Amino acid sequence: MAALHVYRSTLTRDEEDQLFLDDSFEQEKNAQAVIATKVGRVEPIVQISHWLVGAATVGVIAYYIWQTIFVQLHLI
């Protein structure tokens, strides 16, 4: 997940928040469109990784609680 965030930040490093360009800056518009496309492709993968990290965290917490309650108290 950290690698995805670093990759996304390197992509957006040259991205502008707002551009006001006339027709003579078509190359700049195209460069910004390419950056936005790349970020758009990475974003679903970042979202999936967030869900996986969240699920793993819930799993670890559930295992810890199960271990504490049942195993250490000798209920099994």
C-alpha positions in Angstrom: 0.0 0.0 0.0 2.8 2.4 0.8 4.4 1.7 -2.6 1.1 2.6 -4.3 0.9 5.8 -2.4 4.5 6.7 -3.3 3.8 5.9 -7.0 0.6 7.9 -7.0 2.4 10.9 -5.4 5.2 10.8 -8.0 2.5 10.8 -10.7 0.7 13.8 -9.2 3.9 15.7 -8.5 3.6 17.5 -11.8 -0.1 17.7 -11.9 -1.7 21.2 -11.5 -4.9 21.7 -9.5 -6.3 24.2 -11.9 -5.1 25.3 -15.4 -6.2 28.2 -17.5 -4.6 27.7 -20.8 -5.5 29.0 -24.2 -5.2 27.0 -27.4 -1.4 27.6 -27.8 -0.8 25.4 -24.8 -2.3 22.2 -26.2 0.8 20.2 -25.3 0.4 21.2 -21.6 -3.3 20.2 -21.7 -2.3 16.8 -23.1 0.4 16.3 -20.5 -2.1 17.0 -17.7 -4.6 14.6 -19.3 -2.0 11.8 -19.4 -1.3 12.4 -15.7 -5.0 12.3 -14.9 -5.4 9.1 -16.8 -2.5 7.4 -15.0 -3.8 8.5 -11.6 -7.3 7.2 -12.6 -5.9 3.8 -13.4 -4.0 3.6 -10.1 -6.9 4.8 -7.9 -9.0 1.6 -7.9 -5.9 -0.4 -6.9 -5.3 2.0 -4.0 -8.9 1.6 -2.9 -8.6 -2.2 -3.0 -5.4 -2.1 -1.0 -7.1 0.1 1.6 -9.9 -2.5 1.9 -7.4 -5.3 2.2 -5.4 -3.6 4.9 -8.7 -2.8 6.8 -9.8 -6.5 6.5 -6.4 -7.7 7.7 -6.6 -5.3 10.6 -10.0 -6.6 11.6 -8.7 -10.1 11.3 -5.8 -9.5 13.5 -8.0 -7.8 16.2 -10.5 -10.6 16.0 -7.7 -13.2 16.4 -6.2 -11.3 19.3 -9.6 -11.1 21.1 -10.2 -14.9 20.4 -6.8 -15.7 21.7 -7.2 -13.6 24.8 -10.7 -14.8 25.7 -10.6 -18.5 24.8 -7.0 -19.7 24.9 -5.5 -17.8 27.8 -8.6 -18.3 30.0 -8.6 -22.1 29.1 -12.1 -22.1 27.8 -11.3 -24.4 24.9 
